[in-house]
Amino acid sequence: MEAASAVRSVSRHVGPLRNAREVRKQRQSCSSRLVSRGPRPYRNSNAIVSTRAAAAGGKSAPGNPKKVVLAYSGGLDTSIILKWLQNTYGCEVVTFTADLGQGEEVEPARKKAEALGVKQIYIDDVREEFVKDYVFPMFRSNAVYEGIYLLGTSIARPLIAKRQIEIALETGADAVCHGAT
């Protein structure tokens, strides 16, 4: 009897408990209302920005970033982002590659950035800071993902972002950028 009265009490304060069928029905009605409004007008913001950059003679248009610090790995995604930033915004791109101990991967990143026309290339050896300030505290806190996996690449992200902002302040950049991985 006590459990039943507790459920009734919660139901009065929170609202009636729903079963899965009611929840699905409500979701379907919400999505049908969204669809019934009709299609939204298509707006390609990249095309708008490209037009601005072209109108400015390939230079950065007002409101666009003039200098961007890109967290650059030399891989496909950040190389495409680099070219996209140059073409779309007409801005100068400064690359930053953090040497976290990956070895021989950093020199090809430098060569690729040079080939893509980057004038300011930062490759910083942050191994000691990474281990001392990030990896050791991670081990001490027993930080794991989904209760099984040690945090790998993700533990480096805050250090990369910190150094990227320092470089942005140092170079006078007005924006920072990173890839998806």
C-alpha positions as CSV (number, residue, x, y, z in Angstrom):
1,M,0.0,0.0,0.0
2,E,2.8,2.4,0.7
3,A,4.4,2.0,-2.7
4,A,1.0,2.6,-4.5
5,S,0.4,5.8,-2.5
6,A,3.9,7.1,-3.3
7,V,3.3,6.6,-7.0
8,R,0.0,8.4,-6.8
9,S,1.7,11.2,-4.9
10,V,4.4,11.5,-7.5
11,S,1.8,11.4,-10.3
12,R,-0.1,14.3,-8.8
13,H,3.1,16.4,-8.6
14,V,4.9,15.4,-11.8
15,G,1.9,14.4,-14.0
16,P,0.7,11.0,-15.0
17,L,3.2,8.4,-15.9
18,R,3.1,7.5,-19.6
19,N,3.7,4.3,-21.3
20,A,5.9,4.0,-24.4
21,R,3.0,4.0,-26.8
22,E,1.8,7.4,-25.6
23,V,5.3,8.9,-25.9
24,R,5.6,7.6,-29.5
25,K,2.2,9.0,-30.4
26,Q,3.1,12.4,-29.0
27,R,6.5,12.4,-30.9
28,Q,4.7,11.5,-34.1
29,S,2.2,14.3,-33.7
30,C,5.0,16.8,-33.0
31,S,6.9,15.7,-36.0
32,S,3.8,15.9,-38.2
33,R,3.2,19.4,-37.0
34,L,6.7,20.4,-38.0
35,V,6.3,18.9,-41.4
36,S,2.9,20.5,-42.0
37,R,4.4,24.0,-41.8
38,G,6.0,23.5,-45.2
39,P,9.6,23.5,-46.2
40,R,11.9,26.1,-44.9
41,P,13.6,28.3,-47.4
42,Y,17.1,26.9,-48.3
43,R,19.8,29.2,-47.3
44,N,23.4,28.3,-48.1
45,S,25.5,30.5,-45.8
46,N,28.7,29.2,-47.4
47,A,27.6,30.6,-50.8
48,I,26.8,33.9,-49.1
49,V,30.2,34.1,-47.5
50,S,32.0,33.0,-50.7
51,T,30.2,35.8,-52.6
52,R,31.3,38.3,-50.0
53,A,34.9,37.1,-50.2
54,A,34.7,37.3,-54.1
55,A,33.2,40.8,-53.9
56,A,36.1,41.9,-51.7
57,G,38.5,40.8,-54.3
58,G,39.4,37.5,-52.6
59,K,40.2,39.5,-49.4
60,S,38.3,39.2,-46.1
61,A,35.0,41.1,-46.3
62,P,33.8,43.1,-43.3
63,G,32.6,40.8,-40.6
64,N,34.7,37.9,-41.8
65,P,37.7,36.7,-39.9
66,K,41.0,38.2,-41.1
67,K,43.3,35.7,-39.5
68,V,42.4,32.2,-38.2
69,V,44.5,29.8,-36.1
70,L,43.7,26.3,-37.3
71,A,44.4,23.2,-35.1
72,Y,46.1,21.4,-38.0
73,S,47.0,17.7,-38.2
74,G,48.0,17.6,-41.8
75,G,45.2,15.0,-42.4
76,L,42.5,15.2,-45.0
77,D,39.9,17.0,-42.9
78,T,42.1,19.8,-41.6
79,S,43.7,20.3,-45.0
80,I,40.3,20.7,-46.6
81,I,39.3,23.1,-43.8
82,L,42.5,25.1,-44.4
83,K,41.7,25.6,-48.1
84,W,38.1,26.3,-47.4
85,L,39.0,29.0,-44.9
86,Q,41.3,30.6,-47.5
87,N,38.8,30.4,-50.3
88,T,35.6,31.2,-48.4
89,Y,36.7,33.9,-46.1
90,G,39.8,35.2,-47.9
91,C,41.6,35.1,-44.6
92,E,45.1,34.3,-43.6
93,V,45.4,30.9,-41.9
94,V,47.9,30.2,-39.2
95,T,48.4,26.4,-38.5
96,F,49.1,24.9,-35.1
97,T,50.2,21.3,-34.8
98,A,50.7,20.0,-31.2
99,D,53.5,17.4,-30.9
100,L,52.1,15.1,-28.3
101,G,54.6,12.4,-29.0
102,Q,53.2,11.1,-32.3
103,G,56.7,11.1,-33.7
104,E,57.2,11.5,-37.5
105,E,53.7,12.8,-38.3
106,V,54.5,16.5,-37.5
107,E,57.0,17.2,-40.3
108,P,54.7,16.0,-43.1
109,A,52.1,18.4,-41.6
110,R,54.6,21.3,-41.9
111,K,55.3,20.4,-45.5
112,K,51.6,20.2,-46.4
113,A,50.9,23.5,-44.7
114,E,53.7,25.2,-46.7
115,A,52.4,23.6,-49.9
116,L,48.9,25.1,-49.2
117,G,50.4,28.6,-48.8
118,V,50.5,29.0,-45.0
119,K,53.0,31.6,-43.9
120,Q,52.9,31.1,-40.1
121,I,53.3,27.5,-39.0
122,Y,53.5,26.5,-35.4
123,I,54.6,23.0,-34.4
124,D,55.0,22.9,-30.6
125,D,56.4,20.2,-28.5
126,V,53.9,19.9,-25.7
127,R,54.8,16.4,-24.6
128,E,56.1,17.3,-21.1
129,E,53.1,19.6,-20.3
130,F,50.7,17.0,-21.7
131,V,52.1,14.2,-19.5
132,K,52.6,16.3,-16.4
133,D,49.4,18.3,-16.4
134,Y,46.9,16.0,-18.3
135,V,47.9,12.4,-18.5
136,F,49.1,11.9,-14.8
137,P,46.0,13.6,-13.4
138,M,43.8,11.5,-15.7
139,F,45.4,8.3,-14.3
140,R,45.1,9.6,-10.7
141,S,41.4,10.3,-11.2
142,N,40.9,6.9,-12.9
143,A,39.2,8.7,-15.8
144,V,37.6,6.2,-18.1
145,Y,35.0,6.3,-20.9
146,E,32.0,4.1,-20.6
147,G,33.6,2.5,-17.5
148,I,36.1,0.6,-19.7
149,Y,38.3,2.7,-22.0
150,L,41.0,5.0,-20.9
151,L,40.6,8.5,-22.3
152,G,43.0,8.6,-25.3
153,T,43.0,11.4,-27.8
154,S,40.3,13.3,-26.1
155,I,42.5,14.1,-23.1
156,A,44.8,16.2,-25.4
157,R,42.0,18.5,-26.6
158,P,42.1,21.0,-23.7
159,L,45.8,21.4,-24.1
160,I,45.5,21.9,-27.9
161,A,42.8,24.5,-27.4
162,K,44.8,26.3,-24.7
163,R,47.8,26.6,-26.9
164,Q,45.7,27.5,-29.9
165,I,44.2,30.5,-28.0
166,E,47.7,31.5,-26.9
167,I,48.9,31.5,-30.5
168,A,45.8,33.5,-31.6
169,L,46.6,36.2,-29.0
170,E,50.2,36.1,-30.0
171,T,49.5,36.5,-33.7
172,G,46.6,38.8,-33.5
173,A,44.1,36.3,-34.9
174,D,40.5,37.0,-34.5
175,A,39.2,33.4,-34.8
176,V,40.2,29.8,-34.1
177,C,39.2,26.6,-35.9
178,H,39.5,22.9,-35.6
179,G,38.6,19.7,-37.4
180,A,36.0,17.1,-36.4
181,T,38.4,14.4,-35.1
